[in-house]
């Protein structure tokens, strides 16, 4: 959250927008949870 300077809601909205655009263009995507272990340790609610 702090690194992106976004609320969880803003971050999720951005992710959904990028996925929707990729689908519209016929592009398959994977979501990679960078540094998941720190996210779980510091903000499990945000990760889930």
ModelCIF file with pLDDT and N, C-alpha, C, O atoms, coordinates in Angstrom:
data_MODEL
#
_entry.id   MODEL 
#
_entity.id                         1 
_entity.type                       polymer 
_entity.pdbx_number_of_molecules   1 
#
_entity_poly.entity_id                      1 
_entity_poly.type                           'polypeptide(L)' 
_entity_poly.nstd_linkage                   no 
_entity_poly.nstd_monomer                   no 
_entity_poly.pdbx_seq_one_letter_code       
;(UNK)(UNK)(UNK)(UNK)(UNK)(UNK)(UNK)(UNK)(UNK)(UNK)(UNK)(UNK)(UNK)(UNK)(UNK)(UNK)
(UNK)(UNK)(UNK)(UNK)(UNK)(UNK)(UNK)(UNK)(UNK)(UNK)(UNK)(UNK)(UNK)(UNK)(UNK)(UNK)
(UNK)(UNK)(UNK)(UNK)(UNK)(UNK)(UNK)(UNK)(UNK)(UNK)(UNK)(UNK)(UNK)(UNK)(UNK)(UNK)
;
_entity_poly.pdbx_seq_one_letter_code_can   XXXXXXXXXXXXXXXXXXXXXXXXXXXXXXXXXXXXXXXXXXXXXXXX 
_entity_poly.pdbx_strand_id                 A 
#
loop_
_entity_poly_seq.entity_id 
_entity_poly_seq.num 
_entity_poly_seq.mon_id 
_entity_poly_seq.hetero 
1 1  UNK n 
1 2  UNK n 
1 3  UNK n 
1 4  UNK n 
1 5  UNK n 
1 6  UNK n 
1 7  UNK n 
1 8  UNK n 
1 9  UNK n 
1 10 UNK n 
1 11 UNK n 
1 12 UNK n 
1 13 UNK n 
1 14 UNK n 
1 15 UNK n 
1 16 UNK n 
1 17 UNK n 
1 18 UNK n 
1 19 UNK n 
1 20 UNK n 
1 21 UNK n 
1 22 UNK n 
1 23 UNK n 
1 24 UNK n 
1 25 UNK n 
1 26 UNK n 
1 27 UNK n 
1 28 UNK n 
1 29 UNK n 
1 30 UNK n 
1 31 UNK n 
1 32 UNK n 
1 33 UNK n 
1 34 UNK n 
1 35 UNK n 
1 36 UNK n 
1 37 UNK n 
1 38 UNK n 
1 39 UNK n 
1 40 UNK n 
1 41 UNK n 
1 42 UNK n 
1 43 UNK n 
1 44 UNK n 
1 45 UNK n 
1 46 UNK n 
1 47 UNK n 
1 48 UNK n 
#
_struct_asym.id          A 
_struct_asym.entity_id   1 
#
loop_
_ma_qa_metric.id 
_ma_qa_metric.mode 
_ma_qa_metric.name 
_ma_qa_metric.software_group_id 
_ma_qa_metric.type 
1 global pLDDT . pLDDT 
2 local  pLDDT . pLDDT 
#
_ma_qa_metric_global.metric_id      1 
_ma_qa_metric_global.metric_value   81.10 
_ma_qa_metric_global.model_id       1 
_ma_qa_metric_global.ordinal_id     1 
#
loop_
_ma_qa_metric_local.label_asym_id 
_ma_qa_metric_local.label_comp_id 
_ma_qa_metric_local.label_seq_id 
_ma_qa_metric_local.metric_id 
_ma_qa_metric_local.metric_value 
_ma_qa_metric_local.model_id 
_ma_qa_metric_local.ordinal_id 
A UNK 1  2 50.00 1 1  
A UNK 2  2 61.00 1 2  
A UNK 3  2 66.00 1 3  
A UNK 4  2 71.00 1 4  
A UNK 5  2 83.00 1 5  
A UNK 6  2 84.00 1 6  
A UNK 7  2 85.00 1 7  
A UNK 8  2 80.00 1 8  
A UNK 9  2 87.00 1 9  
A UNK 10 2 90.00 1 10 
A UNK 11 2 84.00 1 11 
A UNK 12 2 86.00 1 12 
A UNK 13 2 93.00 1 13 
A UNK 14 2 92.00 1 14 
A UNK 15 2 89.00 1 15 
A UNK 16 2 94.00 1 16 
A UNK 17 2 96.00 1 17 
A UNK 18 2 94.00 1 18 
A UNK 19 2 95.00 1 19 
A UNK 20 2 97.00 1 20 
A UNK 21 2 97.00 1 21 
A UNK 22 2 97.00 1 22 
A UNK 23 2 95.00 1 23 
A UNK 24 2 97.00 1 24 
A UNK 25 2 97.00 1 25 
A UNK 26 2 97.00 1 26 
A UNK 27 2 97.00 1 27 
A UNK 28 2 95.00 1 28 
A UNK 29 2 92.00 1 29 
A UNK 30 2 88.00 1 30 
A UNK 31 2 81.00 1 31 
A UNK 32 2 77.00 1 32 
A UNK 33 2 71.00 1 33 
A UNK 34 2 69.00 1 34 
A UNK 35 2 66.00 1 35 
A UNK 36 2 65.00 1 36 
A UNK 37 2 67.00 1 37 
A UNK 38 2 68.00 1 38 
A UNK 39 2 67.00 1 39 
A UNK 40 2 67.00 1 40 
A UNK 41 2 70.00 1 41 
A UNK 42 2 72.00 1 42 
A UNK 43 2 73.00 1 43 
A UNK 44 2 72.00 1 44 
A UNK 45 2 73.00 1 45 
A UNK 46 2 68.00 1 46 
A UNK 47 2 68.00 1 47 
A UNK 48 2 70.00 1 48 
#
loop_
_atom_site.group_PDB 
_atom_site.id 
_atom_site.type_symbol 
_atom_site.label_atom_id 
_atom_site.label_alt_id 
_atom_site.label_comp_id 
_atom_site.label_asym_id 
_atom_site.label_entity_id 
_atom_site.label_seq_id 
_atom_site.pdbx_PDB_ins_code 
_atom_site.Cartn_x 
_atom_site.Cartn_y 
_atom_site.Cartn_z 
_atom_site.occupancy 
_atom_site.B_iso_or_equiv 
_atom_site.pdbx_formal_charge 
_atom_site.auth_seq_id 
_atom_site.auth_comp_id 
_atom_site.auth_asym_id 
_atom_site.auth_atom_id 
_atom_site.pdbx_PDB_model_num 
ATOM 1   N N  . UNK A 1 1  ? 0.820   -1.189  0.000   1.00 50.00 ? 1  UNK A N  1 
ATOM 2   C CA . UNK A 1 1  ? 0.000   0.000   0.000   1.00 50.00 ? 1  UNK A CA 1 
ATOM 3   C C  . UNK A 1 1  ? 0.864   1.252   0.000   1.00 50.00 ? 1  UNK A C  1 
ATOM 4   O O  . UNK A 1 1  ? 0.663   2.164   -0.802  1.00 50.00 ? 1  UNK A O  1 
ATOM 5   N N  . UNK A 1 2  ? 1.814   1.278   0.899   1.00 61.00 ? 2  UNK A N  1 
ATOM 6   C CA . UNK A 1 2  ? 2.645   2.474   1.019   1.00 61.00 ? 2  UNK A CA 1 
ATOM 7   C C  . UNK A 1 2  ? 3.498   2.689   -0.224  1.00 61.00 ? 2  UNK A C  1 
ATOM 8   O O  . UNK A 1 2  ? 3.670   3.820   -0.680  1.00 61.00 ? 2  UNK A O  1 
ATOM 9   N N  . UNK A 1 3  ? 4.030   1.601   -0.770  1.00 66.00 ? 3  UNK A N  1 
ATOM 10  C CA . UNK A 1 3  ? 4.913   1.703   -1.917  1.00 66.00 ? 3  UNK A CA 1 
ATOM 11  C C  . UNK A 1 3  ? 4.159   2.253   -3.136  1.00 66.00 ? 3  UNK A C  1 
ATOM 12  O O  . UNK A 1 3  ? 4.715   3.043   -3.899  1.00 66.00 ? 3  UNK A O  1 
ATOM 13  N N  . UNK A 1 4  ? 2.928   1.849   -3.320  1.00 71.00 ? 4  UNK A N  1 
ATOM 14  C CA . UNK A 1 4  ? 2.153   2.288   -4.475  1.00 71.00 ? 4  UNK A CA 1 
ATOM 15  C C  . UNK A 1 4  ? 1.408   3.590   -4.219  1.00 71.00 ? 4  UNK A C  1 
ATOM 16  O O  . UNK A 1 4  ? 0.926   4.232   -5.152  1.00 71.00 ? 4  UNK A O  1 
ATOM 17  N N  . UNK A 1 5  ? 1.315   3.973   -2.958  1.00 83.00 ? 5  UNK A N  1 
ATOM 18  C CA . UNK A 1 5  ? 0.566   5.170   -2.554  1.00 83.00 ? 5  UNK A CA 1 
ATOM 19  C C  . UNK A 1 5  ? -0.878  5.104   -3.045  1.00 83.00 ? 5  UNK A C  1 
ATOM 20  O O  . UNK A 1 5  ? -1.436  6.087   -3.531  1.00 83.00 ? 5  UNK A O  1 
ATOM 21  N N  . UNK A 1 6  ? -1.466  3.915   -2.904  1.00 84.00 ? 6  UNK A N  1 
ATOM 22  C CA . UNK A 1 6  ? -2.854  3.692   -3.302  1.00 84.00 ? 6  UNK A CA 1 
ATOM 23  C C  . UNK A 1 6  ? -3.572  2.940   -2.196  1.00 84.00 ? 6  UNK A C  1 
ATOM 24  O O  . UNK A 1 6  ? -2.960  2.194   -1.430  1.00 84.00 ? 6  UNK A O  1 
ATOM 25  N N  . UNK A 1 7  ? -4.862  3.146   -2.126  1.00 85.00 ? 7  UNK A N  1 
ATOM 26  C CA . UNK A 1 7  ? -5.660  2.342   -1.213  1.00 85.00 ? 7  UNK A CA 1 
ATOM 27  C C  . UNK A 1 7  ? -5.811  0.952   -1.831  1.00 85.00 ? 7  UNK A C  1 
ATOM 28  O O  . UNK A 1 7  ? -5.609  0.790   -3.034  1.00 85.00 ? 7  UNK A O  1 
ATOM 29  N N  . UNK A 1 8  ? -6.159  -0.045  -1.029  1.00 80.00 ? 8  UNK A N  1 
ATOM 30  C CA . UNK A 1 8  ? -6.412  -1.361  -1.600  1.00 80.00 ? 8  UNK A CA 1 
ATOM 31  C C  . UNK A 1 8  ? -7.467  -1.303  -2.712  1.00 80.00 ? 8  UNK A C  1 
ATOM 32  O O  . UNK A 1 8  ? -7.347  -1.995  -3.723  1.00 80.00 ? 8  UNK A O  1 
ATOM 33  N N  . UNK A 1 9  ? -8.479  -0.492  -2.523  1.00 87.00 ? 9  UNK A N  1 
ATOM 34  C CA . UNK A 1 9  ? -9.550  -0.387  -3.526  1.00 87.00 ? 9  UNK A CA 1 
ATOM 35  C C  . UNK A 1 9  ? -9.016  0.186   -4.847  1.00 87.00 ? 9  UNK A C  1 
ATOM 36  O O  . UNK A 1 9  ? -9.379  -0.292  -5.922  1.00 87.00 ? 9  UNK A O  1 
ATOM 37  N N  . UNK A 1 10 ? -8.165  1.197   -4.765  1.00 90.00 ? 10 UNK A N  1 
ATOM 38  C CA . UNK A 1 10 ? -7.571  1.772   -5.974  1.00 90.00 ? 10 UNK A CA 1 
ATOM 39  C C  . UNK A 1 10 ? -6.672  0.761   -6.681  1.00 90.00 ? 10 UNK A C  1 
ATOM 40  O O  . UNK A 1 10 ? -6.675  0.660   -7.908  1.00 90.00 ? 10 UNK A O  1 
ATOM 41  N N  . UNK A 1 11 ? -5.911  0.023   -5.898  1.00 84.00 ? 11 UNK A N  1 
ATOM 42  C CA . UNK A 1 11 ? -5.005  -0.968  -6.463  1.00 84.00 ? 11 UNK A CA 1 
ATOM 43  C C  . UNK A 1 11 ? -5.802  -2.066  -7.174  1.00 84.00 ? 11 UNK A C  1 
ATOM 44  O O  . UNK A 1 11 ? -5.472  -2.441  -8.299  1.00 84.00 ? 11 UNK A O  1 
ATOM 45  N N  . UNK A 1 12 ? -6.831  -2.571  -6.533  1.00 86.00 ? 12 UNK A N  1 
ATOM 46  C CA . UNK A 1 12 ? -7.664  -3.620  -7.135  1.00 86.00 ? 12 UNK A CA 1 
ATOM 47  C C  . UNK A 1 12 ? -8.348  -3.100  -8.397  1.00 86.00 ? 12 UNK A C  1 
ATOM 48  O O  . UNK A 1 12 ? -8.440  -3.823  -9.390  1.00 86.00 ? 12 UNK A O  1 
ATOM 49  N N  . UNK A 1 13 ? -8.825  -1.866  -8.371  1.00 93.00 ? 13 UNK A N  1 
ATOM 50  C CA . UNK A 1 13 ? -9.456  -1.272  -9.559  1.00 93.00 ? 13 UNK A CA 1 
ATOM 51  C C  . UNK A 1 13 ? -8.466  -1.210  -10.722 1.00 93.00 ? 13 UNK A C  1 
ATOM 52  O O  . UNK A 1 13 ? -8.827  -1.515  -11.859 1.00 93.00 ? 13 UNK A O  1 
ATOM 53  N N  . UNK A 1 14 ? -7.234  -0.821  -10.447 1.00 92.00 ? 14 UNK A N  1 
ATOM 54  C CA . UNK A 1 14 ? -6.204  -0.780  -11.486 1.00 92.00 ? 14 UNK A CA 1 
ATOM 55  C C  . UNK A 1 14 ? -5.944  -2.173  -12.061 1.00 92.00 ? 14 UNK A C  1 
ATOM 56  O O  . UNK A 1 14 ? -5.871  -2.348  -13.277 1.00 92.00 ? 14 UNK A O  1 
ATOM 57  N N  . UNK A 1 15 ? -5.806  -3.146  -11.187 1.00 89.00 ? 15 UNK A N  1 
ATOM 58  C CA . UNK A 1 15 ? -5.543  -4.520  -11.622 1.00 89.00 ? 15 UNK A CA 1 
ATOM 59  C C  . UNK A 1 15 ? -6.688  -5.023  -12.498 1.00 89.00 ? 15 UNK A C  1 
ATOM 60  O O  . UNK A 1 15 ? -6.453  -5.601  -13.559 1.00 89.00 ? 15 UNK A O  1 
ATOM 61  N N  . UNK A 1 16 ? -7.909  -4.808  -12.061 1.00 94.00 ? 16 UNK A N  1 
ATOM 62  C CA . UNK A 1 16 ? -9.074  -5.258  -12.827 1.00 94.00 ? 16 UNK A CA 1 
ATOM 63  C C  . UNK A 1 16 ? -9.131  -4.580  -14.191 1.00 94.00 ? 16 UNK A C  1 
ATOM 64  O O  . UNK A 1 16 ? -9.496  -5.210  -15.184 1.00 94.00 ? 16 UNK A O  1 
ATOM 65  N N  . UNK A 1 17 ? -8.775  -3.307  -14.246 1.00 96.00 ? 17 UNK A N  1 
ATOM 66  C CA . UNK A 1 17 ? -8.773  -2.588  -15.510 1.00 96.00 ? 17 UNK A CA 1 
ATOM 67  C C  . UNK A 1 17 ? -7.760  -3.155  -16.491 1.00 96.00 ? 17 UNK A C  1 
ATOM 68  O O  . UNK A 1 17 ? -8.057  -3.307  -17.675 1.00 96.00 ? 17 UNK A O  1 
ATOM 69  N N  . UNK A 1 18 ? -6.576  -3.465  -16.008 1.00 94.00 ? 18 UNK A N  1 
ATOM 70  C CA . UNK A 1 18 ? -5.539  -4.032  -16.869 1.00 94.00 ? 18 UNK A CA 1 
ATOM 71  C C  . UNK A 1 18 ? -5.946  -5.423  -17.350 1.00 94.00 ? 18 UNK A C  1 
ATOM 72  O O  . UNK A 1 18 ? -5.739  -5.759  -18.516 1.00 94.00 ? 18 UNK A O  1 
ATOM 73  N N  . UNK A 1 19 ? -6.519  -6.229  -16.466 1.00 95.00 ? 19 UNK A N  1 
ATOM 74  C CA . UNK A 1 19 ? -6.968  -7.565  -16.857 1.00 95.00 ? 19 UNK A CA 1 
ATOM 75  C C  . UNK A 1 19 ? -8.080  -7.466  -17.900 1.00 95.00 ? 19 UNK A C  1 
ATOM 76  O O  . UNK A 1 19 ? -8.074  -8.214  -18.878 1.00 95.00 ? 19 UNK A O  1 
ATOM 77  N N  . UNK A 1 20 ? -9.024  -6.563  -17.707 1.00 97.00 ? 20 UNK A N  1 
ATOM 78  C CA . UNK A 1 20 ? -10.119 -6.390  -18.659 1.00 97.00 ? 20 UNK A CA 1 
ATOM 79  C C  . UNK A 1 20 ? -9.590  -5.975  -20.035 1.00 97.00 ? 20 UNK A C  1 
ATOM 80  O O  . UNK A 1 20 ? -10.053 -6.476  -21.059 1.00 97.00 ? 20 UNK A O  1 
ATOM 81  N N  . UNK A 1 21 ? -8.632  -5.071  -20.052 1.00 97.00 ? 21 UNK A N  1 
ATOM 82  C CA . UNK A 1 21 ? -8.046  -4.632  -21.320 1.00 97.00 ? 21 UNK A CA 1 
ATOM 83  C C  . UNK A 1 21 ? -7.334  -5.792  -22.010 1.00 97.00 ? 21 UNK A C  1 
ATOM 84  O O  . UNK A 1 21 ? -7.466  -5.970  -23.221 1.00 97.00 ? 21 UNK A O  1 
ATOM 85  N N  . UNK A 1 22 ? -6.589  -6.571  -21.254 1.00 97.00 ? 22 UNK A N  1 
ATOM 86  C CA . UNK A 1 22 ? -5.901  -7.735  -21.821 1.00 97.00 ? 22 UNK A CA 1 
ATOM 87  C C  . UNK A 1 22 ? -6.907  -8.720  -22.410 1.00 97.00 ? 22 UNK A C  1 
ATOM 88  O O  . UNK A 1 22 ? -6.706  -9.220  -23.517 1.00 97.00 ? 22 UNK A O  1 
ATOM 89  N N  . UNK A 1 23 ? -7.985  -9.003  -21.685 1.00 95.00 ? 23 UNK A N  1 
ATOM 90  C CA . UNK A 1 23 ? -9.009  -9.922  -22.185 1.00 95.00 ? 23 UNK A CA 1 
ATOM 91  C C  . UNK A 1 23 ? -9.639  -9.395  -23.464 1.00 95.00 ? 23 UNK A C  1 
ATOM 92  O O  . UNK A 1 23 ? -9.878  -10.157 -24.401 1.00 95.00 ? 23 UNK A O  1 
ATOM 93  N N  . UNK A 1 24 ? -9.906  -8.106  -23.506 1.00 97.00 ? 24 UNK A N  1 
ATOM 94  C CA . UNK A 1 24 ? -10.497 -7.480  -24.695 1.00 97.00 ? 24 UNK A CA 1 
ATOM 95  C C  . UNK A 1 24 ? -9.590  -7.668  -25.912 1.00 97.00 ? 24 UNK A C  1 
ATOM 96  O O  . UNK A 1 24 ? -10.069 -7.806  -27.037 1.00 97.00 ? 24 UNK A O  1 
ATOM 97  N N  . UNK A 1 25 ? -8.278  -7.672  -25.676 1.00 97.00 ? 25 UNK A N  1 
ATOM 98  C CA . UNK A 1 25 ? -7.317  -7.824  -26.755 1.00 97.00 ? 25 UNK A CA 1 
ATOM 99  C C  . UNK A 1 25 ? -6.923  -9.280  -26.988 1.00 97.00 ? 25 UNK A C  1 
ATOM 100 O O  . UNK A 1 25 ? -6.058  -9.567  -27.816 1.00 97.00 ? 25 UNK A O  1 
ATOM 101 N N  . UNK A 1 26 ? -7.567  -10.210 -26.249 1.00 97.00 ? 26 UNK A N  1 
ATOM 102 C CA . UNK A 1 26 ? -7.290  -11.632 -26.420 1.00 97.00 ? 26 UNK A CA 1 
ATOM 103 C C  . UNK A 1 26 ? -5.984  -12.087 -25.801 1.00 97.00 ? 26 UNK A C  1 
ATOM 104 O O  . UNK A 1 26 ? -5.395  -13.076 -26.238 1.00 97.00 ? 26 UNK A O  1 
ATOM 105 N N  . UNK A 1 27 ? -5.533  -11.376 -24.795 1.00 97.00 ? 27 UNK A N  1 
ATOM 106 C CA . UNK A 1 27 ? -4.268  -11.700 -24.137 1.00 97.00 ? 27 UNK A CA 1 
ATOM 107 C C  . UNK A 1 27 ? -4.549  -12.403 -22.814 1.00 97.00 ? 27 UNK A C  1 
ATOM 108 O O  . UNK A 1 27 ? -5.310  -11.899 -21.989 1.00 97.00 ? 27 UNK A O  1 
ATOM 109 N N  . UNK A 1 28 ? -3.941  -13.552 -22.616 1.00 95.00 ? 28 UNK A N  1 
ATOM 110 C CA . UNK A 1 28 ? -4.053  -14.269 -21.343 1.00 95.00 ? 28 UNK A CA 1 
ATOM 111 C C  . UNK A 1 28 ? -3.075  -13.643 -20.352 1.00 95.00 ? 28 UNK A C  1 
ATOM 112 O O  . UNK A 1 28 ? -1.969  -13.255 -20.727 1.00 95.00 ? 28 UNK A O  1 
ATOM 113 N N  . UNK A 1 29 ? -3.481  -13.547 -19.100 1.00 92.00 ? 29 UNK A N  1 
ATOM 114 C CA . UNK A 1 29 ? -2.625  -12.937 -18.084 1.00 92.00 ? 29 UNK A CA 1 
ATOM 115 C C  . UNK A 1 29 ? -2.487  -13.843 -16.869 1.00 92.00 ? 29 UNK A C  1 
ATOM 116 O O  . UNK A 1 29 ? -3.348  -14.679 -16.592 1.00 92.00 ? 29 UNK A O  1 
ATOM 117 N N  . UNK A 1 30 ? -1.398  -13.659 -16.163 1.00 88.00 ? 30 UNK A N  1 
ATOM 118 C CA . UNK A 1 30 ? -1.170  -14.268 -14.858 1.00 88.00 ? 30 UNK A CA 1 
ATOM 119 C C  . UNK A 1 30 ? -0.981  -13.134 -13.869 1.00 88.00 ? 30 UNK A C  1 
ATOM 120 O O  . UNK A 1 30 ? -0.448  -12.080 -14.213 1.00 88.00 ? 30 UNK A O  1 
ATOM 121 N N  . UNK A 1 31 ? -1.413  -13.352 -12.660 1.00 81.00 ? 31 UNK A N  1 
ATOM 122 C CA . UNK A 1 31 ? -1.195  -12.356 -11.612 1.00 81.00 ? 31 UNK A CA 1 
ATOM 123 C C  . UNK A 1 31 ? -0.104  -12.888 -10.703 1.00 81.00 ? 31 UNK A C  1 
ATOM 124 O O  . UNK A 1 31 ? -0.218  -13.976 -10.139 1.00 81.00 ? 31 UNK A O  1 
ATOM 125 N N  . UNK A 1 32 ? 0.946   -12.110 -10.572 1.00 77.00 ? 32 UNK A N  1 
ATOM 126 C CA . UNK A 1 32 ? 2.085   -12.477 -9.740  1.00 77.00 ? 32 UNK A CA 1 
ATOM 127 C C  . UNK A 1 32 ? 2.060   -11.617 -8.489  1.00 77.00 ? 32 UNK A C  1 
ATOM 128 O O  . UNK A 1 32 ? 2.117   -10.390 -8.571  1.00 77.00 ? 32 UNK A O  1 
ATOM 129 N N  . UNK A 1 33 ? 1.978   -12.248 -7.349  1.00 71.00 ? 33 UNK A N  1 
ATOM 130 C CA . UNK A 1 33 ? 1.967   -11.518 -6.082  1.00 71.00 ? 33 UNK A CA 1 
ATOM 131 C C  . UNK A 1 33 ? 3.401   -11.300 -5.620  1.00 71.00 ? 33 UNK A C  1 
ATOM 132 O O  . UNK A 1 33 ? 3.955   -12.099 -4.864  1.00 71.00 ? 33 UNK A O  1 
ATOM 133 N N  . UNK A 1 34 ? 3.985   -10.211 -6.085  1.00 69.00 ? 34 UNK A N  1 
ATOM 134 C CA . UNK A 1 34 ? 5.360   -9.894  -5.743  1.00 69.00 ? 34 UNK A CA 1 
ATOM 135 C C  . UNK A 1 34 ? 5.502   -9.719  -4.235  1.00 69.00 ? 34 UNK A C  1 
ATOM 136 O O  . UNK A 1 34 ? 4.710   -9.034  -3.586  1.00 69.00 ? 34 UNK A O  1 
ATOM 137 N N  . UNK A 1 35 ? 6.512   -10.345 -3.714  1.00 66.00 ? 35 UNK A N  1 
ATOM 138 C CA . UNK A 1 35 ? 6.843   -10.219 -2.297  1.00 66.00 ? 35 UNK A CA 1 
ATOM 139 C C  . UNK A 1 35 ? 5.651   -10.584 -1.400  1.00 66.00 ? 35 UNK A C  1 
ATOM 140 O O  . UNK A 1 35 ? 5.352   -9.892  -0.426  1.00 66.00 ? 35 UNK A O  1 
ATOM 141 N N  . UNK A 1 36 ? 4.992   -11.669 -1.749  1.00 65.00 ? 36 UNK A N  1 
ATOM 142 C CA . UNK A 1 36 ? 3.808   -12.125 -1.038  1.00 65.00 ? 36 UNK A CA 1 
ATOM 143 C C  . UNK A 1 36 ? 4.090   -12.335 0.448   1.00 65.00 ? 36 UNK A C  1 
ATOM 144 O O  . UNK A 1 36 ? 3.252   -12.010 1.289   1.00 65.00 ? 36 UNK A O  1 
ATOM 145 N N  . UNK A 1 37 ? 5.260   -12.875 0.774   1.00 67.00 ? 37 UNK A N  1 
ATOM 146 C CA . UNK A 1 37 ? 5.553   -13.189 2.177   1.00 67.00 ? 37 UNK A CA 1 
ATOM 147 C C  . UNK A 1 37 ? 5.568   -11.927 3.042   1.00 67.00 ? 37 UNK A C  1 
ATOM 148 O O  . UNK A 1 37 ? 5.071   -11.952 4.169   1.00 67.00 ? 37 UNK A O  1 
ATOM 149 N N  . UNK A 1 38 ? 6.120   -10.845 2.544   1.00 68.00 ? 38 UNK A N  1 
ATOM 150 C CA . UNK A 1 38 ? 6.090   -9.602  3.313   1.00 68.00 ? 38 UNK A CA 1 
ATOM 151 C C  . UNK A 1 38 ? 4.675   -9.057  3.407   1.00 68.00 ? 38 UNK A C  1 
ATOM 152 O O  . UNK A 1 38 ? 4.285   -8.513  4.440   1.00 68.00 ? 38 UNK A O  1 
ATOM 153 N N  . UNK A 1 39 ? 3.907   -9.200  2.343   1.00 67.00 ? 39 UNK A N  1 
ATOM 154 C CA . UNK A 1 39 ? 2.522   -8.736  2.370   1.00 67.00 ? 39 UNK A CA 1 
ATOM 155 C C  . UNK A 1 39 ? 1.705   -9.464  3.410   1.00 67.00 ? 39 UNK A C  1 
ATOM 156 O O  . UNK A 1 39 ? 0.933   -8.849  4.145   1.00 67.00 ? 39 UNK A O  1 
ATOM 157 N N  . UNK A 1 40 ? 1.868   -10.763 3.475   1.00 67.00 ? 40 UNK A N  1 
ATOM 158 C CA . UNK A 1 40 ? 1.138   -11.561 4.469   1.00 67.00 ? 40 UNK A CA 1 
ATOM 159 C C  . UNK A 1 40 ? 1.566   -11.161 5.875   1.00 67.00 ? 40 UNK A C  1 
ATOM 160 O O  . UNK A 1 40 ? 0.733   -11.034 6.772   1.00 67.00 ? 40 UNK A O  1 
ATOM 161 N N  . UNK A 1 41 ? 2.849   -10.968 6.061   1.00 70.00 ? 41 UNK A N  1 
ATOM 162 C CA . UNK A 1 41 ? 3.372   -10.627 7.382   1.00 70.00 ? 41 UNK A CA 1 
ATOM 163 C C  . UNK A 1 41 ? 2.896   -9.242  7.827   1.00 70.00 ? 41 UNK A C  1 
ATOM 164 O O  . UNK A 1 41 ? 2.529   -9.046  8.985   1.00 70.00 ? 41 UNK A O  1 
ATOM 165 N N  . UNK A 1 42 ? 2.908   -8.285  6.896   1.00 72.00 ? 42 UNK A N  1 
ATOM 166 C CA . UNK A 1 42 ? 2.620   -6.896  7.257   1.00 72.00 ? 42 UNK A CA 1 
ATOM 167 C C  . UNK A 1 42 ? 1.163   -6.485  7.081   1.00 72.00 ? 42 UNK A C  1 
ATOM 168 O O  . UNK A 1 42 ? 0.703   -5.554  7.741   1.00 72.00 ? 42 UNK A O  1 
ATOM 169 N N  . UNK A 1 43 ? 0.430   -7.167  6.197   1.00 73.00 ? 43 UNK A N  1 
ATOM 170 C CA . UNK A 1 43 ? -0.940  -6.764  5.933   1.00 73.00 ? 43 UNK A CA 1 
ATOM 171 C C  . UNK A 1 43 ? -1.732  -7.898  5.295   1.00 73.00 ? 43 UNK A C  1 
ATOM 172 O O  . UNK A 1 43 ? -2.053  -7.851  4.108   1.00 73.00 ? 43 UNK A O  1 
ATOM 173 N N  . UNK A 1 44 ? -2.036  -8.892  6.074   1.00 72.00 ? 44 UNK A N  1 
ATOM 174 C CA . UNK A 1 44 ? -2.732  -10.060 5.530   1.00 72.00 ? 44 UNK A CA 1 
ATOM 175 C C  . UNK A 1 44 ? -4.100  -9.702  4.958   1.00 72.00 ? 44 UNK A C  1 
ATOM 176 O O  . UNK A 1 44 ? -4.527  -10.297 3.969   1.00 72.00 ? 44 UNK A O  1 
ATOM 177 N N  . UNK A 1 45 ? -4.791  -8.744  5.561   1.00 73.00 ? 45 UNK A N  1 
ATOM 178 C CA . UNK A 1 45 ? -6.092  -8.320  5.025   1.00 73.00 ? 45 UNK A CA 1 
ATOM 179 C C  . UNK A 1 45 ? -5.953  -7.809  3.601   1.00 73.00 ? 45 UNK A C  1 
ATOM 180 O O  . UNK A 1 45 ? -6.786  -8.115  2.747   1.00 73.00 ? 45 UNK A O  1 
ATOM 181 N N  . UNK A 1 46 ? -4.919  -7.042  3.340   1.00 68.00 ? 46 UNK A N  1 
ATOM 182 C CA . UNK A 1 46 ? -4.689  -6.482  2.010   1.00 68.00 ? 46 UNK A CA 1 
ATOM 183 C C  . UNK A 1 46 ? -4.424  -7.601  1.002   1.00 68.00 ? 46 UNK A C  1 
ATOM 184 O O  . UNK A 1 46 ? -4.940  -7.562  -0.115  1.00 68.00 ? 46 UNK A O  1 
ATOM 185 N N  . UNK A 1 47 ? -3.635  -8.585  1.385   1.00 68.00 ? 47 UNK A N  1 
ATOM 186 C CA . UNK A 1 47 ? -3.311  -9.690  0.474   1.00 68.00 ? 47 UNK A CA 1 
ATOM 187 C C  . UNK A 1 47 ? -4.576  -10.475 0.116   1.00 68.00 ? 47 UNK A C  1 
ATOM 188 O O  . UNK A 1 47 ? -4.796  -10.822 -1.044  1.00 68.00 ? 47 UNK A O  1 
ATOM 189 N N  . UNK A 1 48 ? -5.405  -10.749 1.135   1.00 70.00 ? 48 UNK A N  1 
ATOM 190 C CA . UNK A 1 48 ? -6.618  -11.516 0.855   1.00 70.00 ? 48 UNK A CA 1 
ATOM 191 C C  . UNK A 1 48 ? -7.665  -10.671 0.174   1.00 70.00 ? 48 UNK A C  1 
ATOM 192 O O  . UNK A 1 48 ? -8.751  -11.162 -0.133  1.00 70.00 ? 48 UNK A O  1 
#
